[in-house]
């Protein structure tokens, strides 16, 4: 999946682009469609975009984890656990 093109759908000056909100949306959509294994590729795309800044990495992945956990009532907790693991 081409995550760069998905990130490019959001304007560069929007909060979704700056704070990896696009990744949260993509992660929840992937989870909703039963594509949990593809979240690993999303995580790799986030790491490639961030680089070596540990604080930004933590913030981005915490936001993604929170969104995936909040989606658990809709898709089922076991699917979320498989996605996060």
mmCIF file as gemmi writes it, N, C-alpha and C atoms, coordinates in Angstrom:
data_model
loop_
_atom_site.group_PDB
_atom_site.id
_atom_site.type_symbol
_atom_site.label_atom_id
_atom_site.label_alt_id
_atom_site.label_comp_id
_atom_site.label_asym_id
_atom_site.label_entity_id
_atom_site.label_seq_id
_atom_site.pdbx_PDB_ins_code
_atom_site.Cartn_x
_atom_site.Cartn_y
_atom_site.Cartn_z
_atom_site.occupancy
_atom_site.B_iso_or_equiv
_atom_site.pdbx_formal_charge
_atom_site.auth_seq_id
_atom_site.auth_asym_id
_atom_site.pdbx_PDB_model_num
ATOM 1 N N . UNK Axp A 1 ? 0.844 -1.168 0 1 0 ? 1 A 1
ATOM 2 C CA . UNK Axp A 1 ? 0 0 0 1 0 ? 1 A 1
ATOM 3 C C . UNK Axp A 1 ? 0.892 1.234 0 1 0 ? 1 A 1
ATOM 4 N N . UNK Axp A 2 ? 0.492 2.233 -0.73 1 0 ? 2 A 1
ATOM 5 C CA . UNK Axp A 2 ? 1.273 3.464 -0.845 1 0 ? 2 A 1
ATOM 6 C C . UNK Axp A 2 ? 0.799 4.462 0.215 1 0 ? 2 A 1
ATOM 7 N N . UNK Axp A 3 ? 1.453 4.441 1.361 1 0 ? 3 A 1
ATOM 8 C CA . UNK Axp A 3 ? 1.051 5.306 2.463 1 0 ? 3 A 1
ATOM 9 C C . UNK Axp A 3 ? 1.406 6.763 2.21 1 0 ? 3 A 1
ATOM 10 N N . UNK Axp A 4 ? 2.426 7.013 1.401 1 0 ? 4 A 1
ATOM 11 C CA . UNK Axp A 4 ? 2.783 8.401 1.092 1 0 ? 4 A 1
ATOM 12 C C . UNK Axp A 4 ? 1.667 9.096 0.339 1 0 ? 4 A 1
ATOM 13 N N . UNK Axp A 5 ? 1.031 8.392 -0.57 1 0 ? 5 A 1
ATOM 14 C CA . UNK Axp A 5 ? -0.062 9.006 -1.315 1 0 ? 5 A 1
ATOM 15 C C . UNK Axp A 5 ? -1.273 9.235 -0.407 1 0 ? 5 A 1
ATOM 16 N N . UNK Axp A 6 ? -1.483 8.346 0.571 1 0 ? 6 A 1
ATOM 17 C CA . UNK Axp A 6 ? -2.563 8.569 1.529 1 0 ? 6 A 1
ATOM 18 C C . UNK Axp A 6 ? -2.28 9.783 2.399 1 0 ? 6 A 1
ATOM 19 N N . UNK Axp A 7 ? -1.039 9.937 2.82 1 0 ? 7 A 1
ATOM 20 C CA . UNK Axp A 7 ? -0.673 11.104 3.629 1 0 ? 7 A 1
ATOM 21 C C . UNK Axp A 7 ? -0.788 12.386 2.816 1 0 ? 7 A 1
ATOM 22 N N . UNK Axp A 8 ? -0.55 12.287 1.511 1 0 ? 8 A 1
ATOM 23 C CA . UNK Axp A 8 ? -0.612 13.467 0.655 1 0 ? 8 A 1
ATOM 24 C C . UNK Axp A 8 ? -2.037 13.956 0.433 1 0 ? 8 A 1
ATOM 25 N N . UNK Axp A 9 ? -3.026 13.156 0.778 1 0 ? 9 A 1
ATOM 26 C CA . UNK Axp A 9 ? -4.411 13.592 0.632 1 0 ? 9 A 1
ATOM 27 C C . UNK Axp A 9 ? -4.763 14.72 1.597 1 0 ? 9 A 1
ATOM 28 N N . UNK Axp A 10 ? -4 14.841 2.669 1 0 ? 10 A 1
ATOM 29 C CA . UNK Axp A 10 ? -4.246 15.888 3.658 1 0 ? 10 A 1
ATOM 30 C C . UNK Axp A 10 ? -3.321 17.062 3.375 1 0 ? 10 A 1
ATOM 31 N N . UNK Axp A 11 ? -3.819 18.286 3.447 1 0 ? 11 A 1
ATOM 32 C CA . UNK Axp A 11 ? -2.952 19.456 3.219 1 0 ? 11 A 1
ATOM 33 C C . UNK Axp A 11 ? -1.777 19.474 4.201 1 0 ? 11 A 1
ATOM 34 N N . UNK Axp A 12 ? -0.629 19.915 3.725 1 0 ? 12 A 1
ATOM 35 C CA . UNK Axp A 12 ? 0.583 19.903 4.559 1 0 ? 12 A 1
ATOM 36 C C . UNK Axp A 12 ? 0.457 20.76 5.803 1 0 ? 12 A 1
ATOM 37 N N . UNK Axp A 13 ? -0.33 21.815 5.754 1 0 ? 13 A 1
ATOM 38 C CA . UNK Axp A 13 ? -0.439 22.711 6.905 1 0 ? 13 A 1
ATOM 39 C C . UNK Axp A 13 ? -1.559 22.306 7.869 1 0 ? 13 A 1
ATOM 40 N N . UNK Axp A 14 ? -2.239 21.19 7.594 1 0 ? 14 A 1
ATOM 41 C CA . UNK Axp A 14 ? -3.319 20.768 8.484 1 0 ? 14 A 1
ATOM 42 C C . UNK Axp A 14 ? -2.76 20.031 9.696 1 0 ? 14 A 1
ATOM 43 N N . UNK Axp A 15 ? -3.544 20.007 10.75 1 0 ? 15 A 1
ATOM 44 C CA . UNK Axp A 15 ? -3.133 19.314 11.97 1 0 ? 15 A 1
ATOM 45 C C . UNK Axp A 15 ? -3.012 17.814 11.728 1 0 ? 15 A 1
ATOM 46 N N . UNK Axp A 16 ? -3.796 17.29 10.784 1 0 ? 16 A 1
ATOM 47 C CA . UNK Axp A 16 ? -3.721 15.862 10.492 1 0 ? 16 A 1
ATOM 48 C C . UNK Axp A 16 ? -2.387 15.479 9.876 1 0 ? 16 A 1
ATOM 49 N N . UNK Axp A 17 ? -1.806 16.365 9.127 1 0 ? 17 A 1
ATOM 50 C CA . UNK Axp A 17 ? -0.505 16.071 8.528 1 0 ? 17 A 1
ATOM 51 C C . UNK Axp A 17 ? 0.62 16.237 9.533 1 0 ? 17 A 1
ATOM 52 N N . UNK Axp A 18 ? 0.546 17.281 10.335 1 0 ? 18 A 1
ATOM 53 C CA . UNK Axp A 18 ? 1.623 17.568 11.279 1 0 ? 18 A 1
ATOM 54 C C . UNK Axp A 18 ? 1.666 16.586 12.437 1 0 ? 18 A 1
ATOM 55 N N . UNK Axp A 19 ? 0.52 16.113 12.884 1 0 ? 19 A 1
ATOM 56 C CA . UNK Axp A 19 ? 0.445 15.261 14.07 1 0 ? 19 A 1
ATOM 57 C C . UNK Axp A 19 ? 0.102 13.813 13.749 1 0 ? 19 A 1
ATOM 58 N N . UNK Axp A 20 ? 0.313 13.398 12.505 1 0 ? 20 A 1
ATOM 59 C CA . UNK Axp A 20 ? 0.068 12.036 12.064 1 0 ? 20 A 1
ATOM 60 C C . UNK Axp A 20 ? -1.369 11.601 12.266 1 0 ? 20 A 1
ATOM 61 N N . UNK Axp A 21 ? -2.289 12.542 12.156 1 0 ? 21 A 1
ATOM 62 C CA . UNK Axp A 21 ? -3.704 12.198 12.203 1 0 ? 21 A 1
ATOM 63 C C . UNK Axp A 21 ? -4.111 11.346 11.018 1 0 ? 21 A 1
ATOM 64 N N . UNK Axp A 22 ? -3.428 11.536 9.894 1 0 ? 22 A 1
ATOM 65 C CA . UNK Axp A 22 ? -3.72 10.713 8.713 1 0 ? 22 A 1
ATOM 66 C C . UNK Axp A 22 ? -3.454 9.245 9.012 1 0 ? 22 A 1
ATOM 67 N N . UNK Axp A 23 ? -2.404 8.978 9.797 1 0 ? 23 A 1
ATOM 68 C CA . UNK Axp A 23 ? -2.057 7.596 10.132 1 0 ? 23 A 1
ATOM 69 C C . UNK Axp A 23 ? -3.108 6.978 11.039 1 0 ? 23 A 1
ATOM 70 N N . UNK Axp A 24 ? -3.686 7.77 11.916 1 0 ? 24 A 1
ATOM 71 C CA . UNK Axp A 24 ? -4.741 7.291 12.796 1 0 ? 24 A 1
ATOM 72 C C . UNK Axp A 24 ? -5.96 6.899 11.969 1 0 ? 24 A 1
ATOM 73 N N . UNK Axp A 25 ? -6.326 7.761 11.031 1 0 ? 25 A 1
ATOM 74 C CA . UNK Axp A 25 ? -7.484 7.477 10.184 1 0 ? 25 A 1
ATOM 75 C C . UNK Axp A 25 ? -7.24 6.222 9.357 1 0 ? 25 A 1
ATOM 76 N N . UNK Axp A 26 ? -6.073 6.128 8.744 1 0 ? 26 A 1
ATOM 77 C CA . UNK Axp A 26 ? -5.75 4.958 7.925 1 0 ? 26 A 1
ATOM 78 C C . UNK Axp A 26 ? -5.725 3.697 8.788 1 0 ? 26 A 1
ATOM 79 N N . UNK Axp A 27 ? -5.157 3.778 9.985 1 0 ? 27 A 1
ATOM 80 C CA . UNK Axp A 27 ? -5.098 2.617 10.868 1 0 ? 27 A 1
ATOM 81 C C . UNK Axp A 27 ? -6.474 2.11 11.257 1 0 ? 27 A 1
ATOM 82 N N . UNK Axp A 28 ? -7.371 3.018 11.595 1 0 ? 28 A 1
ATOM 83 C CA . UNK Axp A 28 ? -8.723 2.619 11.989 1 0 ? 28 A 1
ATOM 84 C C . UNK Axp A 28 ? -9.483 2.053 10.789 1 0 ? 28 A 1
ATOM 85 N N . UNK Axp A 29 ? -9.286 2.64 9.61 1 0 ? 29 A 1
ATOM 86 C CA . UNK Axp A 29 ? -9.949 2.122 8.411 1 0 ? 29 A 1
ATOM 87 C C . UNK Axp A 29 ? -9.435 0.715 8.082 1 0 ? 29 A 1
ATOM 88 N N . UNK Axp A 30 ? -8.128 0.523 8.168 1 0 ? 30 A 1
ATOM 89 C CA . UNK Axp A 30 ? -7.574 -0.808 7.925 1 0 ? 30 A 1
ATOM 90 C C . UNK Axp A 30 ? -8.145 -1.832 8.91 1 0 ? 30 A 1
ATOM 91 N N . UNK Axp A 31 ? -8.238 -1.438 10.162 1 0 ? 31 A 1
ATOM 92 C CA . UNK Axp A 31 ? -8.8 -2.316 11.181 1 0 ? 31 A 1
ATOM 93 C C . UNK Axp A 31 ? -10.262 -2.627 10.877 1 0 ? 31 A 1
ATOM 94 N N . UNK Axp A 32 ? -11.012 -1.613 10.47 1 0 ? 32 A 1
ATOM 95 C CA . UNK Axp A 32 ? -12.424 -1.795 10.168 1 0 ? 32 A 1
ATOM 96 C C . UNK Axp A 32 ? -12.672 -2.735 9.002 1 0 ? 32 A 1
ATOM 97 N N . UNK Axp A 33 ? -11.753 -2.757 8.051 1 0 ? 33 A 1
ATOM 98 C CA . UNK Axp A 33 ? -11.901 -3.625 6.89 1 0 ? 33 A 1
ATOM 99 C C . UNK Axp A 33 ? -11.204 -4.978 7.059 1 0 ? 33 A 1
ATOM 100 N N . UNK Axp A 34 ? -10.739 -5.259 8.275 1 0 ? 34 A 1
ATOM 101 C CA . UNK Axp A 34 ? -10.133 -6.561 8.543 1 0 ? 34 A 1
ATOM 102 C C . UNK Axp A 34 ? -8.74 -6.726 7.974 1 0 ? 34 A 1
ATOM 103 N N . UNK Axp A 35 ? -8.02 -5.65 7.821 1 0 ? 35 A 1
ATOM 104 C CA . UNK Axp A 35 ? -6.663 -5.686 7.264 1 0 ? 35 A 1
ATOM 105 C C . UNK Axp A 35 ? -5.629 -5.406 8.351 1 0 ? 35 A 1
ATOM 106 N N . UNK Axp A 36 ? -5.755 -6.078 9.484 1 0 ? 36 A 1
ATOM 107 C CA . UNK Axp A 36 ? -4.855 -5.842 10.613 1 0 ? 36 A 1
ATOM 108 C C . UNK Axp A 36 ? -3.379 -6.005 10.261 1 0 ? 36 A 1
ATOM 109 N N . UNK Axp A 37 ? -2.997 -6.995 9.445 1 0 ? 37 A 1
ATOM 110 C CA . UNK Axp A 37 ? -1.57 -7.141 9.124 1 0 ? 37 A 1
ATOM 111 C C . UNK Axp A 37 ? -0.985 -5.93 8.382 1 0 ? 37 A 1
ATOM 112 N N . UNK Axp A 38 ? -1.829 -5.154 7.719 1 0 ? 38 A 1
ATOM 113 C CA . UNK Axp A 38 ? -1.33 -3.993 6.986 1 0 ? 38 A 1
ATOM 114 C C . UNK Axp A 38 ? -0.961 -2.829 7.905 1 0 ? 38 A 1
ATOM 115 N N . UNK Axp A 39 ? -1.377 -2.895 9.166 1 0 ? 39 A 1
ATOM 116 C CA . UNK Axp A 39 ? -1.025 -1.831 10.113 1 0 ? 39 A 1
ATOM 117 C C . UNK Axp A 39 ? 0.479 -1.837 10.368 1 0 ? 39 A 1
ATOM 118 N N . UNK Axp A 40 ? 1.115 -2.987 10.242 1 0 ? 40 A 1
ATOM 119 C CA . UNK Axp A 40 ? 2.576 -3.047 10.385 1 0 ? 40 A 1
ATOM 120 C C . UNK Axp A 40 ? 3.248 -2.189 9.317 1 0 ? 40 A 1
ATOM 121 N N . UNK Axp A 41 ? 2.761 -2.252 8.085 1 0 ? 41 A 1
ATOM 122 C CA . UNK Axp A 41 ? 3.293 -1.408 7.022 1 0 ? 41 A 1
ATOM 123 C C . UNK Axp A 41 ? 3.053 0.058 7.299 1 0 ? 41 A 1
ATOM 124 N N . UNK Axp A 42 ? 1.912 0.365 7.905 1 0 ? 42 A 1
ATOM 125 C CA . UNK Axp A 42 ? 1.617 1.739 8.293 1 0 ? 42 A 1
ATOM 126 C C . UNK Axp A 42 ? 2.621 2.218 9.335 1 0 ? 42 A 1
ATOM 127 N N . UNK Axp A 43 ? 2.917 1.364 10.3 1 0 ? 43 A 1
ATOM 128 C CA . UNK Axp A 43 ? 3.897 1.722 11.332 1 0 ? 43 A 1
ATOM 129 C C . UNK Axp A 43 ? 5.271 1.971 10.72 1 0 ? 43 A 1
ATOM 130 N N . UNK Axp A 44 ? 5.652 1.145 9.754 1 0 ? 44 A 1
ATOM 131 C CA . UNK Axp A 44 ? 6.933 1.35 9.074 1 0 ? 44 A 1
ATOM 132 C C . UNK Axp A 44 ? 6.944 2.657 8.288 1 0 ? 44 A 1
ATOM 133 N N . UNK Axp A 45 ? 5.814 3.021 7.697 1 0 ? 45 A 1
ATOM 134 C CA . UNK Axp A 45 ? 5.722 4.288 6.973 1 0 ? 45 A 1
ATOM 135 C C . UNK Axp A 45 ? 5.838 5.474 7.921 1 0 ? 45 A 1
ATOM 136 N N . UNK Axp A 46 ? 5.245 5.342 9.104 1 0 ? 46 A 1
ATOM 137 C CA . UNK Axp A 46 ? 5.356 6.408 10.106 1 0 ? 46 A 1
ATOM 138 C C . UNK Axp A 46 ? 6.805 6.57 10.534 1 0 ? 46 A 1
ATOM 139 N N . UNK Axp A 47 ? 7.478 5.453 10.801 1 0 ? 47 A 1
ATOM 140 C CA . UNK Axp A 47 ? 8.885 5.523 11.205 1 0 ? 47 A 1
ATOM 141 C C . UNK Axp A 47 ? 9.758 6.127 10.115 1 0 ? 47 A 1
ATOM 142 N N . UNK Axp A 48 ? 9.483 5.787 8.865 1 0 ? 48 A 1
ATOM 143 C CA . UNK Axp A 48 ? 10.265 6.342 7.76 1 0 ? 48 A 1
ATOM 144 C C . UNK Axp A 48 ? 10.058 7.841 7.647 1 0 ? 48 A 1
ATOM 145 N N . UNK Axp A 49 ? 8.839 8.297 7.936 1 0 ? 49 A 1
ATOM 146 C CA . UNK Axp A 49 ? 8.549 9.727 7.827 1 0 ? 49 A 1
ATOM 147 C C . UNK Axp A 49 ? 9.117 10.506 9.007 1 0 ? 49 A 1
ATOM 148 N N . UNK Axp A 50 ? 9.145 9.905 10.196 1 0 ? 50 A 1
ATOM 149 C CA . UNK Axp A 50 ? 9.607 10.61 11.395 1 0 ? 50 A 1
ATOM 150 C C . UNK Axp A 50 ? 11.123 10.654 11.466 1 0 ? 50 A 1
ATOM 151 N N . UNK Axp A 51 ? 11.751 9.537 11.216 1 0 ? 51 A 1
ATOM 152 C CA . UNK Axp A 51 ? 13.201 9.481 11.378 1 0 ? 51 A 1
ATOM 153 C C . UNK Axp A 51 ? 13.563 9.023 12.772 1 0 ? 51 A 1
ATOM 154 N N . UNK Axp A 52 ? 14.57 9.655 13.369 1 0 ? 52 A 1
ATOM 155 C CA . UNK Axp A 52 ? 15.104 9.205 14.657 1 0 ? 52 A 1
ATOM 156 C C . UNK Axp A 52 ? 14.618 9.989 15.863 1 0 ? 52 A 1
ATOM 157 N N . UNK Axp A 53 ? 13.596 10.814 15.713 1 0 ? 53 A 1
ATOM 158 C CA . UNK Axp A 53 ? 13.106 11.617 16.825 1 0 ? 53 A 1
ATOM 159 C C . UNK Axp A 53 ? 12.193 10.761 17.707 1 0 ? 53 A 1
ATOM 160 N N . UNK Axp A 54 ? 12.731 10.296 18.835 1 0 ? 54 A 1
ATOM 161 C CA . UNK Axp A 54 ? 11.994 9.377 19.709 1 0 ? 54 A 1
ATOM 162 C C . UNK Axp A 54 ? 10.735 9.987 20.287 1 0 ? 54 A 1
ATOM 163 N N . UNK Axp A 55 ? 10.756 11.273 20.627 1 0 ? 55 A 1
ATOM 164 C CA . UNK Axp A 55 ? 9.573 11.908 21.205 1 0 ? 55 A 1
ATOM 165 C C . UNK Axp A 55 ? 8.425 11.948 20.211 1 0 ? 55 A 1
ATOM 166 N N . UNK Axp A 56 ? 8.715 12.245 18.963 1 0 ? 56 A 1
ATOM 167 C CA . UNK Axp A 56 ? 7.686 12.284 17.935 1 0 ? 56 A 1
ATOM 168 C C . UNK Axp A 56 ? 7.186 10.876 17.639 1 0 ? 56 A 1
ATOM 169 N N . UNK Axp A 57 ? 8.091 9.902 17.658 1 0 ? 57 A 1
ATOM 170 C CA . UNK Axp A 57 ? 7.687 8.516 17.454 1 0 ? 57 A 1
ATOM 171 C C . UNK Axp A 57 ? 6.706 8.074 18.541 1 0 ? 57 A 1
ATOM 172 N N . UNK Axp A 58 ? 7.048 8.366 19.788 1 0 ? 58 A 1
ATOM 173 C CA . UNK Axp A 58 ? 6.167 8.004 20.899 1 0 ? 58 A 1
ATOM 174 C C . UNK Axp A 58 ? 4.797 8.652 20.762 1 0 ? 58 A 1
ATOM 175 N N . UNK Axp A 59 ? 4.769 9.93 20.43 1 0 ? 59 A 1
ATOM 176 C CA . UNK Axp A 59 ? 3.499 10.638 20.298 1 0 ? 59 A 1
ATOM 177 C C . UNK Axp A 59 ? 2.648 10.055 19.175 1 0 ? 59 A 1
ATOM 178 N N . UNK Axp A 60 ? 3.269 9.767 18.044 1 0 ? 60 A 1
ATOM 179 C CA . UNK Axp A 60 ? 2.533 9.23 16.902 1 0 ? 60 A 1
ATOM 180 C C . UNK Axp A 60 ? 1.975 7.848 17.2 1 0 ? 60 A 1
ATOM 181 N N . UNK Axp A 61 ? 2.79 6.992 17.8 1 0 ? 61 A 1
ATOM 182 C CA . UNK Axp A 61 ? 2.325 5.631 18.068 1 0 ? 61 A 1
ATOM 183 C C . UNK Axp A 61 ? 1.34 5.571 19.227 1 0 ? 61 A 1
ATOM 184 N N . UNK Axp A 62 ? 1.455 6.456 20.173 1 0 ? 62 A 1
ATOM 185 C CA . UNK Axp A 62 ? 0.455 6.503 21.248 1 0 ? 62 A 1
ATOM 186 C C . UNK Axp A 62 ? -0.898 6.928 20.69 1 0 ? 62 A 1
ATOM 187 N N . UNK Axp A 63 ? -0.871 7.893 19.784 1 0 ? 63 A 1
ATOM 188 C CA . UNK Axp A 63 ? -2.107 8.347 19.163 1 0 ? 63 A 1
ATOM 189 C C . UNK Axp A 63 ? -2.74 7.222 18.333 1 0 ? 63 A 1
ATOM 190 N N . UNK Axp A 64 ? -1.926 6.507 17.591 1 0 ? 64 A 1
ATOM 191 C CA . UNK Axp A 64 ? -2.433 5.394 16.793 1 0 ? 64 A 1
ATOM 192 C C . UNK Axp A 64 ? -2.989 4.294 17.691 1 0 ? 64 A 1
ATOM 193 N N . UNK Axp A 65 ? -2.263 3.946 18.744 1 0 ? 65 A 1
ATOM 194 C CA . UNK Axp A 65 ? -2.719 2.909 19.671 1 0 ? 65 A 1
ATOM 195 C C . UNK Axp A 65 ? -4.044 3.287 20.321 1 0 ? 65 A 1
ATOM 196 N N . UNK Axp A 66 ? -4.163 4.545 20.738 1 0 ? 66 A 1
ATOM 197 C CA . UNK Axp A 66 ? -5.398 5.001 21.371 1 0 ? 66 A 1
ATOM 198 C C . UNK Axp A 66 ? -6.58 4.901 20.415 1 0 ? 66 A 1
ATOM 199 N N . UNK Axp A 67 ? -6.367 5.296 19.166 1 0 ? 67 A 1
ATOM 200 C CA . UNK Axp A 67 ? -7.45 5.226 18.182 1 0 ? 67 A 1
ATOM 201 C C . UNK Axp A 67 ? -7.855 3.781 17.906 1 0 ? 67 A 1
ATOM 202 N N . UNK Axp A 68 ? -6.873 2.896 17.815 1 0 ? 68 A 1
ATOM 203 C CA . UNK Axp A 68 ? -7.192 1.497 17.572 1 0 ? 68 A 1
ATOM 204 C C . UNK Axp A 68 ? -7.954 0.895 18.754 1 0 ? 68 A 1
ATOM 205 N N . UNK Axp A 69 ? -7.565 1.246 19.961 1 0 ? 69 A 1
ATOM 206 C CA . UNK Axp A 69 ? -8.271 0.736 21.145 1 0 ? 69 A 1
ATOM 207 C C . UNK Axp A 69 ? -9.685 1.296 21.233 1 0 ? 69 A 1
ATOM 208 N N . UNK Axp A 70 ? -9.852 2.553 20.84 1 0 ? 70 A 1
ATOM 209 C CA . UNK Axp A 70 ? -11.194 3.142 20.867 1 0 ? 70 A 1
ATOM 210 C C . UNK Axp A 70 ? -12.104 2.532 19.808 1 0 ? 70 A 1
ATOM 211 N N . UNK Axp A 71 ? -11.517 1.953 18.78 1 0 ? 71 A 1
ATOM 212 C CA . UNK Axp A 71 ? -12.312 1.288 17.747 1 0 ? 71 A 1
ATOM 213 C C . UNK Axp A 71 ? -12.721 -0.121 18.158 1 0 ? 71 A 1
ATOM 214 N N . UNK Axp A 72 ? -12.206 -0.612 19.265 1 0 ? 72 A 1
ATOM 215 C CA . UNK Axp A 72 ? -12.471 -2 19.667 1 0 ? 72 A 1
ATOM 216 C C . UNK Axp A 72 ? -13.952 -2.319 19.865 1 0 ? 72 A 1
ATOM 217 N N . UNK Axp A 73 ? -14.789 -1.421 20.383 1 0 ? 73 A 1
ATOM 218 C CA . UNK Axp A 73 ? -16.209 -1.78 20.484 1 0 ? 73 A 1
ATOM 219 C C . UNK Axp A 73 ? -16.866 -2.006 19.121 1 0 ? 73 A 1
ATOM 220 N N . UNK Axp A 74 ? -16.319 -1.397 18.101 1 0 ? 74 A 1
ATOM 221 C CA . UNK Axp A 74 ? -16.904 -1.528 16.77 1 0 ? 74 A 1
ATOM 222 C C . UNK Axp A 74 ? -16.424 -2.761 16.024 1 0 ? 74 A 1
ATOM 223 N N . UNK Axp A 75 ? -15.16 -3.128 16.204 1 0 ? 75 A 1
ATOM 224 C CA . UNK Axp A 75 ? -14.574 -4.216 15.405 1 0 ? 75 A 1
ATOM 225 C C . UNK Axp A 75 ? -14.235 -5.454 16.236 1 0 ? 75 A 1
ATOM 226 N N . UNK Axp A 76 ? -14.23 -5.319 17.519 1 0 ? 76 A 1
ATOM 227 C CA . UNK Axp A 76 ? -13.905 -6.449 18.383 1 0 ? 76 A 1
ATOM 228 C C . UNK Axp A 76 ? -12.518 -6.323 18.976 1 0 ? 76 A 1
ATOM 229 N N . UNK Axp A 77 ? -12.435 -6.583 20.249 1 0 ? 77 A 1
ATOM 230 C CA . UNK Axp A 77 ? -11.17 -6.421 20.953 1 0 ? 77 A 1
ATOM 231 C C . UNK Axp A 77 ? -10.085 -7.386 20.48 1 0 ? 77 A 1
ATOM 232 N N . UNK Axp A 78 ? -10.415 -8.65 20.157 1 0 ? 78 A 1
ATOM 233 C CA . UNK Axp A 78 ? -9.346 -9.549 19.674 1 0 ? 78 A 1
ATOM 234 C C . UNK Axp A 78 ? -8.659 -9.056 18.401 1 0 ? 78 A 1
ATOM 235 N N . UNK Axp A 79 ? -9.405 -8.427 17.509 1 0 ? 79 A 1
ATOM 236 C CA . UNK Axp A 79 ? -8.8 -7.894 16.288 1 0 ? 79 A 1
ATOM 237 C C . UNK Axp A 79 ? -7.868 -6.742 16.601 1 0 ? 79 A 1
ATOM 238 N N . UNK Axp A 80 ? -8.249 -5.928 17.588 1 0 ? 80 A 1
ATOM 239 C CA . UNK Axp A 80 ? -7.381 -4.813 17.982 1 0 ? 80 A 1
ATOM 240 C C . UNK Axp A 80 ? -6.112 -5.344 18.616 1 0 ? 80 A 1
ATOM 241 N N . UNK Axp A 81 ? -6.228 -6.357 19.447 1 0 ? 81 A 1
ATOM 242 C CA . UNK Axp A 81 ? -5.041 -6.954 20.082 1 0 ? 81 A 1
ATOM 243 C C . UNK Axp A 81 ? -4.115 -7.536 19.039 1 0 ? 81 A 1
ATOM 244 N N . UNK Axp A 82 ? -4.663 -8.179 18.041 1 0 ? 82 A 1
ATOM 245 C CA . UNK Axp A 82 ? -3.83 -8.743 16.975 1 0 ? 82 A 1
ATOM 246 C C . UNK Axp A 82 ? -3.155 -7.64 16.18 1 0 ? 82 A 1
ATOM 247 N N . UNK Axp A 83 ? -3.813 -6.534 16.056 1 0 ? 83 A 1
ATOM 248 C CA . UNK Axp A 83 ? -3.275 -5.395 15.291 1 0 ? 83 A 1
ATOM 249 C C . UNK Axp A 83 ? -2.142 -4.712 16.056 1 0 ? 83 A 1
ATOM 250 N N . UNK Axp A 84 ? -2.292 -4.566 17.347 1 0 ? 84 A 1
ATOM 251 C CA . UNK Axp A 84 ? -1.303 -3.845 18.147 1 0 ? 84 A 1
ATOM 252 C C . UNK Axp A 84 ? -0.089 -4.704 18.445 1 0 ? 84 A 1
ATOM 253 N N . UNK Axp A 85 ? -0.281 -5.99 18.559 1 0 ? 85 A 1
ATOM 254 C CA . UNK Axp A 85 ? 0.806 -6.891 18.93 1 0 ? 85 A 1
ATOM 255 C C . UNK Axp A 85 ? 1.913 -6.94 17.923 1 0 ? 85 A 1
